[in-house]
Amino acid sequence: MDTCHFEGCETQPNEHLFIDGDPYCSPHYNIVLEDRLKESFQNWDGDSDQDFENFRKYLARLSDEQRWTTKGDSFLSQYRIKKRAYDFEKTDEGCEFKIERHLNTWEGTGKQRDVIEHWRANIEDKVLVLLDKTNSS
Ligand SMILES: [Zn+2]
């Protein structure tokens, strides 16, 4: 039987917790993911390169799995951050990004409103803040 892949840990891994195919126990799973988030954040120089892709991947995964505090009248999911967010900008504590949403689509034609949400992520405090919403044209 495999043990947790964290160096020196003899614990049996959680059968649902994998990082890049390697199994981990619950505490080490979170520690390793947080380390990778911070590492990719430090390596990310603001360009859309592999470091950015890693940062976005770990941000999406951690904020969703750890249920980071969300401030504002909306919500984010792992899918939204990973697939729909754009215009990422690096900040001192994390990043800011935008997501376009289509509201009221169930009310029929002519009622749809597209809004652009502007979010800020703080990876130290584990908080996602909705800064503003603007109508998209
Ligand atoms: Zn472990």
Residues whose N, C-alpha, C, O or C-beta is under 5 A from the ligand:
A	BS01	ZN	C4 F6 C9 T11 C25 H28
